[in-house]
């Protein structure tokens, strides 16, 4: 089978949004860039989706109830990628978000409280998938996503 690749190299661009005038808030992505390849399938079935949980978000306590949004850019997108917040220390995870080129910021983690602890985290669960009809990255090239997480007042 020809591999389907989702290259997330040089991505996970970070946007810092201010909750109070003149004060940037801290949010960071831990785990670096990803390279996900959908390479397994069986006769008569679509390729098997691939999941990665090697990245996480870390952010600081805010003075107001806040949320994190996610947006994506992937010019020439051919394949599917989704993300879900898991293992939240505080807040409520929104349903899994399908990432696509030019999407508007979508709620990702909601109702993050103002109290302690100072540092809060969640694991990022990415799921890459493809169909045979979409082709493959060997012939069409990899999808390269730029994903932006933004911390804002809710």
C-alpha positions as CSV (number, residue, x, y, z in Angstrom):
1,X,0.0,0.0,0.0
2,X,1.2,3.5,-0.8
3,X,1.5,5.7,2.3
4,X,-0.7,8.6,3.1
5,X,1.3,11.2,5.0
6,X,0.3,14.2,7.1
7,X,3.3,16.3,7.8
8,X,2.9,18.7,10.6
9,X,6.4,20.1,10.3
10,X,7.0,23.7,11.2
11,X,3.4,24.0,12.4
12,X,1.6,24.4,15.6
13,X,2.0,28.1,15.3
14,X,1.2,29.7,18.5
15,X,-0.9,32.8,18.9
16,X,-0.9,34.6,22.3
17,X,-4.1,36.5,22.9
18,X,-4.4,39.2,25.6
19,X,-7.2,38.9,28.2
20,X,-6.4,42.2,29.6
21,X,-5.2,45.3,27.7
22,X,-1.4,45.4,27.2
23,X,-0.8,42.0,28.8
24,X,0.0,38.9,26.7
25,X,-1.1,35.6,28.2
26,X,1.1,32.5,28.2
27,X,0.2,29.4,26.3
28,X,2.7,26.9,24.8
29,X,2.7,23.7,22.8
30,X,4.9,20.9,24.1
31,X,6.0,17.9,22.0
32,X,7.2,19.6,18.8
33,X,6.2,19.0,15.3
34,X,4.5,15.9,14.1
35,X,4.8,13.6,11.1
36,X,1.8,11.2,10.8
37,X,1.5,8.6,8.1
38,X,-1.6,6.6,7.2
39,X,0.0,3.5,5.7
40,X,-2.1,0.6,6.8
41,X,-5.3,-0.8,5.2
42,X,-6.8,-4.1,4.1
43,X,-8.5,-5.3,0.9
44,X,-12.0,-3.9,0.5
45,X,-11.6,-1.4,3.4
46,X,-10.4,2.2,3.7
47,X,-6.9,3.0,5.1
48,X,-6.7,2.8,8.9
49,X,-6.7,6.2,10.7
50,X,-3.6,7.1,12.7
51,X,-3.7,8.8,16.1
52,X,-0.9,10.8,17.9
53,X,-0.9,11.9,21.6
54,X,2.7,13.1,21.7
55,X,1.8,16.9,22.0
56,X,0.2,18.9,24.7
57,X,-0.9,22.4,25.5
58,X,0.3,24.2,28.7
59,X,-1.2,27.6,29.8
60,X,-1.2,29.8,32.8
61,X,-4.1,30.6,35.1
62,X,-6.1,33.7,33.9
63,X,-8.0,36.4,35.9
64,X,-11.2,35.6,34.1
65,X,-13.0,32.4,33.0
66,X,-11.3,31.7,29.6
67,X,-11.3,29.3,26.7
68,X,-8.9,28.0,24.0
69,X,-9.8,28.1,20.4
70,X,-8.2,26.3,17.5
71,X,-7.8,27.3,13.8
72,X,-5.9,25.8,10.9
73,X,-4.4,26.5,7.6
74,X,-3.4,23.9,5.0
75,X,-3.2,25.2,1.5
76,X,-3.9,22.4,-1.0
77,X,-5.4,20.1,1.7
78,X,-6.2,16.6,0.4
79,X,-6.5,14.5,3.6
80,X,-8.4,14.7,6.9
81,X,-7.0,15.8,10.3
82,X,-8.9,16.3,13.6
83,X,-7.8,17.2,17.1
84,X,-9.3,16.6,20.5
85,X,-8.3,17.9,24.0
86,X,-7.9,15.0,26.4
87,X,-6.5,14.7,30.0
88,X,-7.6,18.2,30.9
89,X,-6.4,19.4,34.3
90,X,-9.1,22.2,34.2
91,X,-11.8,23.2,31.8
92,X,-14.2,21.3,29.5
93,X,-13.1,19.7,26.2
94,X,-15.2,20.6,23.2
95,X,-16.1,17.8,20.8
96,X,-13.3,16.7,18.4
97,X,-12.6,19.5,15.9
98,X,-12.0,18.7,12.2
99,X,-9.2,20.9,10.9
100,X,-9.4,22.3,7.4
101,X,-7.8,25.0,5.4
102,X,-9.1,28.5,6.2
103,X,-11.3,27.4,9.1
104,X,-12.3,30.1,11.6
105,X,-11.3,29.8,15.2
106,X,-13.4,27.0,16.8
107,X,-13.9,26.4,20.5
108,X,-11.5,23.7,21.8
109,X,-11.3,24.0,25.6
110,X,-14.1,25.8,27.4
111,X,-14.9,27.1,30.9
112,X,-11.3,27.2,32.2
113,X,-11.6,28.5,35.8
114,X,-9.6,31.3,37.3
115,X,-8.4,29.5,40.4
116,X,-5.3,27.5,41.2
117,X,-3.2,25.8,40.1
118,X,-1.2,28.4,38.2
119,X,-0.3,25.9,35.3
120,X,-3.0,24.0,33.4
121,X,-2.5,21.4,30.6
122,X,-4.2,19.1,28.2
123,X,-3.0,16.4,25.8
124,X,-3.6,17.0,22.1
125,X,-5.0,13.9,20.3
126,X,-4.6,14.3,16.6
127,X,-6.3,11.8,14.2
128,X,-5.2,11.6,10.6
129,X,-7.3,9.8,8.0
130,X,-7.7,9.3,4.3
131,X,-9.7,7.4,1.8
132,X,-8.5,5.7,-1.3
133,X,-10.4,8.2,-3.4
134,X,-8.4,11.0,-1.9
135,X,-5.2,9.6,-3.4
136,X,-1.9,9.4,-1.6
137,X,0.9,11.6,-0.5
138,X,3.5,9.8,-2.6
139,X,1.8,11.0,-5.7
140,X,0.1,14.2,-4.4
141,X,2.5,15.4,-1.7
142,X,2.1,15.8,2.0
143,X,-0.5,18.0,3.7
144,X,1.3,20.6,5.8
145,X,-0.9,22.2,8.5
146,X,-0.4,25.4,10.5
147,X,-2.5,25.1,13.6
148,X,-3.1,28.0,15.9
149,X,-4.3,27.8,19.5
150,X,-5.5,31.0,21.1
151,X,-6.3,31.6,24.8
152,X,-9.2,34.2,25.2
153,X,-11.7,35.4,27.7
154,X,-14.9,33.3,27.5
